[in-house]
Amino acid sequence: MSQGTWFKIGSGDSHYFTPFKRKVNRYHALDIQNPTPGQIADELNRLEADDAEHYLGGYFSTYAPDQLLYNACDLPDGIYYHAPETNGAPERLLPMEMRTDTYLRLEEVYEQMKEDIISFFESEEIYRTIGDTGVQYRRGVLIYGPPGNGKTSLIREIIKNDAPKNSVTIFFEKMPSKALVSRMKKTLANRMKIIVFEELVAMLQDARMERVLDFLDGETSLDRSLIFATTNYPERLPANLVDRQSRFDKLYEVENPSPDMRRKILAFLDRKKLEEITEETVKLTKDLSVVALREVVLLCRKNKYTVEKAIAAMKAHKEKVKKAFAKSKEIGLSMSNREDDDRYSSYE
């Protein structure tokens, strides 16, 4: 098969794409009760399987390509979620749909970011004519700030409205393996690749720093790529990750909404006119995130709370969380990514 091969496994709404040949166990029986070493060797030669395993009772197990692989194909345009390999399934990309619920964006940041991204999408020729050989057509964007203000939703809006045709968007929670990055380089070379790293701090707990730096601007970096990363904890990021523009060319801070923005958000959510949102309400909601403002409106409309009572209920909830639950998420952050796995091989 040619370079550029991806395999579609599954059908309908339950399918994924992978550049790896999935291998499964195949069992073979040797019709001898207690085979001698010579008979076992003969059977291994017959199977031509160097990785065969022998079990008592004359059974052998070998790895073989999964016959459920669909015809090879190019990776379709679209949006995907990256899933690491698990028992029985290789590292893969799962098609995903963008959320369609009401999204409130902080207009100033959105407009700045939109202008910068569109300019990048229109500038490949400039990148190719820098110096005598050109430079990689790649841009990195880091979005940081307190949780609950729609950093990832901001990225989704940009992708939905402005991503070029024939592009592939992939959301990562963990670093992809070197094998997958290599396959992406070969199979998606002529297409725009939009990479989204959600919560960069958590990713750094899972992956070695040098692998992240190498992906951002080293030997494994991707040409024709736009990389988004988000974090709620910029103070935990090492300076050498963000102090070079070749890694993150633009830094956008998404803060809690200002008084004027809180008034606009509350009016929009509650379907009121701006003048109907009192100055007292604007003051009471100081330092609340966009998500918290949404919760205020929900509690007021659903439970018939006053704004004061809604905020008090949210504070009580927060205090309960502080007392009863861990301060930081530790589960699932210590698993390392696979570097190489003999069970999977890419078609070259």
C-alpha positions in Angstrom: 0.0 0.0 0.0 1.1 3.5 -0.7 2.2 6.2 1.7 -0.7 8.2 3.0 -2.6 5.1 4.1 -5.1 5.3 6.9 -7.4 2.5 7.9 -11.1 3.0 8.8 -12.2 0.6 11.5 -15.8 0.2 12.4 -18.8 1.7 10.6 -21.7 4.1 11.0 -21.4 6.4 14.1 -18.9 3.9 15.7 -15.7 4.1 13.7 -12.2 5.5 13.9 -9.2 6.1 11.7 -5.6 4.8 12.4 -2.4 4.7 10.3 -1.4 1.5 12.1 -2.2 -2.1 11.2 -4.0 -3.5 14.2 -2.8 -7.0 15.1 -4.7 -9.7 17.0 -3.9 -13.1 18.5 -4.4 -16.1 16.3 -4.4 -19.5 17.9 -3.0 -22.7 16.3 -3.3 -26.3 17.7 -0.6 -28.9 17.4 -2.1 -32.4 17.4 0.5 -33.8 19.7 -0.2 -34.1 23.4 3.3 -33.4 24.7 5.3 -32.0 21.8 9.1 -32.3 21.9 11.3 -29.2 21.4 12.0 -30.4 17.9 8.3 -30.7 17.1 7.7 -27.2 18.5 10.5 -25.8 16.4 9.0 -27.5 13.3 5.6 -25.9 14.0 7.2 -22.4 14.5 9.0 -22.8 11.1 5.7 -23.8 9.5 3.9 -20.8 10.9 6.8 -18.5 9.9 6.1 -16.6 13.1 9.1 -15.3 15.1 6.8 -13.9 17.8 4.8 -17.0 18.4 4.1 -18.1 22.0 3.8 -21.8 23.0 1.1 -22.9 25.5 0.9 -26.2 27.3 -1.3 -28.7 25.5 0.2 -27.9 22.1 -1.4 -24.5 21.4 0.5 -21.6 19.8 -0.4 -18.0 19.6 0.8 -15.6 16.9 0.1 -12.0 16.0 -1.6 -11.5 12.7 -3.1 -8.4 10.9 -6.7 -7.8 11.8 -8.9 -8.8 8.9 -11.5 -6.3 10.0 -9.5 -3.5 8.6 -11.5 -1.6 6.0 -10.0 -0.4 2.7 -7.1 2.0 3.0 -8.1 5.7 2.5 -7.0 9.2 3.0 -8.0 10.8 6.3 -11.2 12.7 5.6 -11.5 16.4 6.3 -12.9 17.1 9.7 -12.5 17.3 13.5 -11.0 14.4 15.5 -10.3 13.5 19.1 -7.0 11.6 19.7 -7.2 8.3 21.6 -4.0 6.5 22.7 -3.7 2.8 22.2 -5.6 0.5 24.4 -6.0 -3.2 24.7 -7.2 -4.4 21.2 -7.2 -0.9 19.6 -4.2 1.0 18.2 -3.6 4.7 18.6 -6.4 6.4 16.7 -8.4 9.4 15.7 -12.2 9.5 16.5 -14.4 11.8 14.5 -16.2 14.3 16.7 -18.8 17.0 16.4 -18.5 20.6 17.6 -20.9 21.6 20.4 -23.8 23.7 19.2 -25.1 25.1 22.5 -25.0 28.9 23.2 -21.5 30.2 23.3 -20.6 33.5 24.8 -17.3 34.9 23.6 -15.3 37.8 24.9 -15.4 39.9 21.8 -12.1 41.8 22.1 -10.0 38.6 22.4 -12.0 36.8 19.8 -11.6 39.5 17.2 -7.8 39.9 17.8 -7.4 36.1 17.6 -9.6 35.7 14.5 -7.7 38.5 12.6 -4.3 36.8 13.5 -5.4 33.3 12.5 -6.9 34.4 9.2 -3.7 36.3 8.4 -1.8 33.2 9.1 -4.0 31.0 6.8 -3.3 33.6 4.0 0.4 33.8 4.5 2.0 30.5 3.3 3.8 32.1 0.5 5.5 34.6 2.9 6.8 31.7 5.0 8.1 29.9 2.0 10.1 32.9 0.8 11.9 33.7 4.1 15.7 33.3 3.5 17.0 31.1 0.8 15.0 27.9 1.7 11.9 29.3 3.5 10.8 28.4 7.0 8.1 26.0 8.3 4.6 27.2 7.7 3.6 26.9 11.4 2.1 29.0 14.2 1.6 28.5 17.9 -1.1 30.2 20.0 -1.3 29.9 23.8 -4.5 31.0 25.5 -4.4 31.3 29.3 -6.5 32.6 32.2 -8.9 31.6 34.9 -11.2 28.6 34.2 -14.8 29.1 33.0 -14.3 31.8 30.4 -14.4 29.7 27.2 -10.8 29.3 26.2 -11.5 26.0 24.3 -14.8 27.3 23.1 -13.0 30.3 21.6 -10.8 27.9 19.6 -13.9 25.9 18.5 -15.5 29.1 17.2 -12.4 29.9 15.2 -12.2 26.4 13.7 -15.9 26.3 12.9 -15.9 29.6 11.1 -12.4 30.0 9.7 -10.6 26.7 9.2 -9.6 26.3 5.5 -11.0 23.5 3.3 -9.1 20.3 3.2 -7.9 20.8 6.8 -7.8 18.3 9.7 -8.3 19.4 13.3 -7.2 17.1 16.2 -7.8 17.6 19.9 -5.1 16.1 22.1 -5.2 15.6 25.8 -1.9 13.7 25.8 1.2 13.9 23.5 0.8 11.7 20.4 3.4 9.0 19.9 6.4 9.6 17.7 5.0 7.0 15.3 1.7 8.9 14.9 3.5 12.2 14.4 5.7 10.6 11.7 2.6 9.2 9.9 0.9 12.6 10.1 4.0 14.2 8.5 3.8 11.8 5.6 0.1 11.4 5.1 -1.1 15.0 5.8 1.9 16.9 4.4 -0.1 19.0 1.9 -3.0 19.8 4.3 -3.4 22.3 7.1 -3.3 20.5 10.5 -4.9 22.3 13.4 -3.7 20.9 16.7 -5.4 21.6 20.0 -3.7 20.8 23.3 -6.2 21.2 26.1 -4.7 22.1 29.4 -1.0 22.2 28.7 0.0 21.9 32.4 -1.6 18.4 32.6 0.1 17.4 29.4 3.5 18.3 30.8 2.8 16.1 33.8 2.3 13.2 31.4 5.0 13.8 28.8 8.7 14.7 29.0 9.5 18.4 28.4 11.9 17.6 25.5 9.2 15.8 23.6 6.8 18.8 23.9 9.5 21.2 22.8 10.5 19.0 20.0 6.9 18.9 18.7 6.5 22.6 19.0 9.7 23.6 17.1 12.0 20.7 16.8 12.6 17.7 14.5 9.1 16.3 15.0 7.3 19.7 14.4 4.7 19.7 11.7 4.8 21.9 8.6 1.5 23.5 7.6 0.2 23.4 11.1 -1.5 25.7 13.6 -1.1 24.7 17.2 -3.5 25.9 19.9 -2.8 25.3 23.6 -4.8 26.3 26.7 -4.1 26.5 30.4 -5.8 27.7 33.5 -2.4 27.7 35.3 0.1 29.9 33.4 2.2 30.3 36.6 3.0 26.5 36.4 4.4 26.6 32.9 8.2 26.8 32.6 9.5 30.0 30.9 11.5 28.1 28.2 8.2 26.8 26.9 6.8 30.2 26.1 9.8 32.6 25.8 10.5 31.7 22.1 8.1 32.9 19.5 8.9 29.8 17.4 7.0 27.8 20.0 4.1 30.1 20.9 4.0 33.1 18.6 1.0 34.7 20.2 -0.2 34.7 23.9 -3.8 35.6 24.6 -5.0 36.2 28.2 -8.7 35.5 28.7 -9.7 37.1 32.0 -12.9 37.2 33.9 -15.4 39.5 32.2 -15.2 43.3 32.9 -18.3 45.1 34.4 -19.5 46.2 30.9 -19.1 42.6 29.6 -20.8 41.1 32.6 -23.8 43.4 31.9 -23.9 42.3 28.3 -23.6 38.6 29.2 -26.3 38.8 31.9 -28.6 40.6 29.6 -28.1 38.1 26.8 -28.5 35.1 29.0 -31.6 36.4 30.7 -33.0 37.9 27.4 -33.2 41.4 28.9 -32.2 44.8 27.7 -28.9 46.2 29.0 -30.6 48.9 31.1 -32.6 46.2 32.9 -29.4 44.8 34.4 -28.9 46.9 37.6 -25.6 48.4 38.8 -26.1 46.4 42.0 -26.2 43.1 40.0 -23.1 44.1 38.1 -21.3 44.7 41.4 -22.5 41.5 43.0 -21.2 39.4 40.1 -17.7 40.9 40.3 -14.9 38.4 39.6 -17.3 35.8 38.3 -16.4 33.8 35.2 -18.7 33.4 32.1 -19.7 30.0 33.3 -20.5 31.3 36.8 -22.6 34.1 35.3 -24.6 31.5 33.4 -25.1 29.5 36.6 -26.4 32.7 38.3 -29.0 33.2 35.6 -30.0 29.5 35.7 -30.5 29.5 39.4 -32.5 32.8 39.3 -34.8 31.5 36.6 -35.1 27.9 37.6 -35.2 28.2 41.4 -36.6 31.7 41.6 -33.5 32.9 43.5 -32.4 36.5 43.8 -29.0 37.2 42.5 -27.7 37.4 46.1 -29.1 34.0 46.9 -27.8 32.4 43.7 -24.2 33.7 44.4 -24.5 32.5 48.1 -25.5 29.0 46.8 -22.6 28.9 44.5 -20.2 30.0 47.2 -21.6 27.2 49.5 -21.0 24.7 46.8 -17.4 25.9 46.4 -16.7 25.6 50.1 -18.1 22.0 50.1 -15.8 21.1 47.3 -12.7 22.6 49.1 -13.5 20.6 52.2 -14.4 17.2 50.7 -12.3 16.9 47.5 -8.7 16.9 46.4 -7.2 20.3 45.5 -5.8 19.1 42.1 -6.6 16.3 39.7 -4.0 13.5 40.1 -5.8 10.6 38.6 -4.7 9.7 35.1 -1.8 12.1 34.9 1.1 9.7 35.5 0.5 7.4 32.5 3.3 7.6 29.9 2.8 7.5 26.2 4.0 4.7 24.1 7.2 5.4 22.3 7.3 2.2 20.3 5.0 -0.8 20.3 5.8 -4.0 18.4 2.2 -4.9 18.1 1.6 -2.0 15.7 3.4 -1.2 12.5 2.8 1.4 9.9 2.5 0.7 6.2 5.5 2.4 4.5 
